[in-house]
Amino acid sequence: MTRREHEITDMNRITEILDKCKIVHLAFIDEGKPYLLPMNYGYTMEDGRLTLYVHSATEGHKLDVIRENPTVSFEMECDLEPFEGKVACQYGLAYSTVFGMGTAEILDDPKEKGAALSNLMKVQSGKDFTFDEKMVSIVSVIKIRVTEYAAKHRAVPEGLQK
């Protein structure tokens, strides 16, 4: 990370960003080319270890790509606020972001899929949902074991406004 003054290391602040963002941008490797998708997500954070969950149709290109190469990168952002300056190079964007890399796994176990879907819905809606085996059988659930991640926050510089 180049701009260390923007780095966030406090786990509470990182969790706040994860809770506030609603879309994760997942980048896969598809025959040596990037393949990027925005998706809703759920997550768990246990002892500093981040796991992301997304859902999908039961077949399709994304699942084929994961089976061929499970390596993924991700990024999510929130608190976007453009600001202006007196000269062009003072214009910018305030933001909060979490980004990193990991390994995707397509879940098979119905109980694990149901728990992941419940987690995803809690993160997205703030509400508790349960999923029976029939409901989880009609979707794929992808678990991303995050191997490395970082978080940043850039505030509007003092004296500059929107």
C-alpha positions in Angstrom: 0.0 0.0 0.0 1.5 3.3 -1.1 -0.5 5.7 0.9 -0.1 4.3 4.4 -1.8 7.4 5.9 -5.1 6.0 4.5 -4.6 2.5 5.8 -7.1 1.1 8.3 -5.9 -1.7 10.6 -8.6 -1.4 13.4 -10.8 -4.5 13.0 -13.9 -2.6 14.2 -13.5 -0.1 11.4 -12.9 -2.8 8.8 -16.0 -4.6 10.0 -18.0 -1.3 9.7 -16.9 -1.0 6.0 -17.8 -4.7 5.4 -21.3 -4.0 6.9 -21.8 -0.8 5.0 -20.8 -1.9 1.6 -23.4 -4.0 -0.3 -21.6 -5.0 -3.5 -18.3 -6.8 -3.9 -16.4 -6.7 -7.2 -15.0 -10.1 -7.8 -12.2 -10.6 -10.3 -11.6 -14.1 -11.6 -9.0 -15.4 -14.1 -10.6 -16.7 -17.2 -8.1 -18.3 -19.6 -5.5 -15.7 -18.6 -7.9 -12.8 -18.9 -9.6 -10.9 -16.1 -13.3 -11.6 -15.6 -15.0 -9.1 -13.2 -18.4 -9.3 -11.6 -20.3 -7.2 -9.1 -22.1 -9.3 -6.6 -24.0 -9.1 -3.3 -22.2 -10.8 -0.5 -22.1 -12.0 3.1 -19.1 -12.4 5.2 -17.6 -13.8 8.4 -14.7 -12.4 10.3 -13.1 -14.7 12.9 -9.9 -13.9 14.6 -9.0 -11.5 11.8 -9.7 -14.2 9.1 -12.2 -12.9 6.5 -14.5 -15.2 4.5 -16.8 -13.9 1.8 -20.0 -15.7 0.5 -21.8 -15.0 -2.8 -24.5 -17.0 -4.5 -25.1 -17.9 -8.1 -27.1 -20.0 -10.5 -26.4 -23.7 -10.4 -24.5 -23.6 -13.7 -22.9 -20.9 -15.8 -19.6 -19.3 -16.9 -18.6 -18.0 -13.4 -18.7 -21.5 -11.9 -16.8 -22.9 -14.9 -14.1 -20.3 -14.4 -13.9 -21.1 -10.6 -13.5 -24.8 -11.4 -10.7 -24.0 -13.8 -8.9 -21.5 -11.5 -10.3 -20.7 -8.0 -8.0 -17.7 -7.5 -10.0 -14.4 -7.0 -9.4 -10.8 -6.1 -12.0 -8.6 -4.7 -12.8 -4.9 -3.9 -15.7 -3.2 -2.2 -16.2 0.5 -1.5 -18.6 2.8 0.3 -18.8 6.4 1.7 -18.1 7.8 -1.7 -18.0 11.6 -1.7 -16.5 13.7 -4.5 -14.7 16.9 -3.6 -13.4 19.9 -5.5 -10.3 22.1 -5.2 -9.0 25.3 -6.7 -7.0 23.4 -9.3 -7.6 20.1 -11.2 -5.2 18.0 -9.1 -7.1 18.9 -5.9 -10.3 17.3 -7.1 -10.8 13.8 -5.8 -13.0 11.2 -4.1 -13.4 10.4 -0.4 -14.0 6.6 0.2 -13.7 3.6 2.4 -12.6 0.3 0.8 -11.7 -3.3 1.6 -9.8 -5.3 -1.0 -7.7 -8.4 -1.3 -7.3 -11.9 -2.7 -8.4 -15.4 -1.9 -9.6 -18.8 -3.1 -13.1 -19.6 -4.2 -14.8 -22.8 -3.4 -18.2 -24.0 -4.6 -20.1 -25.4 -1.6 -21.8 -28.8 -1.8 -23.0 -29.3 1.8 -26.7 -28.2 2.1 -26.2 -27.1 5.7 -23.1 -25.0 4.9 -24.9 -23.5 1.9 -27.9 -22.6 4.1 -25.8 -21.0 6.7 -23.9 -19.0 4.1 -27.2 -17.8 2.5 -28.5 -16.8 5.9 -25.3 -14.9 6.5 -25.6 -13.2 3.1 -29.1 -12.1 3.7 -28.3 -10.8 7.2 -25.4 -8.7 5.8 -27.6 -7.4 2.9 -30.9 -6.8 4.7 -30.2 -6.8 8.4 -32.9 -9.5 8.8 -32.7 -13.2 9.7 -33.7 -15.8 7.1 -33.5 -19.6 7.1 -33.2 -21.8 4.1 -34.3 -25.4 3.8 -32.6 -28.0 1.7 -35.0 -27.5 -1.2 -34.2 -23.8 -1.3 -30.5 -24.3 -1.2 -30.6 -26.9 -3.9 -31.6 -24.4 -6.6 -28.6 -22.1 -6.1 -24.8 -22.4 -5.9 -23.0 -20.8 -3.0 -19.4 -19.7 -3.4 -17.2 -19.4 -0.4 -14.1 -17.2 -0.7 -11.4 -17.9 1.8 -9.6 -14.6 1.9 -5.8 -15.1 2.0 -4.9 -11.4 2.3 -6.8 -8.1 2.6 -6.4 -4.5 3.4 -8.6 -1.5 4.1 -8.3 2.2 3.3 -10.2 5.3 4.1 -9.7 8.7 2.4 -11.5 11.6 3.9 -12.3 14.9 2.2 -9.2 17.0 2.7 -9.6 19.8 5.2 -10.6 23.0 3.4 -12.0 21.3 0.4 -15.7 20.6 -0.2 -18.0 18.7 -2.4 
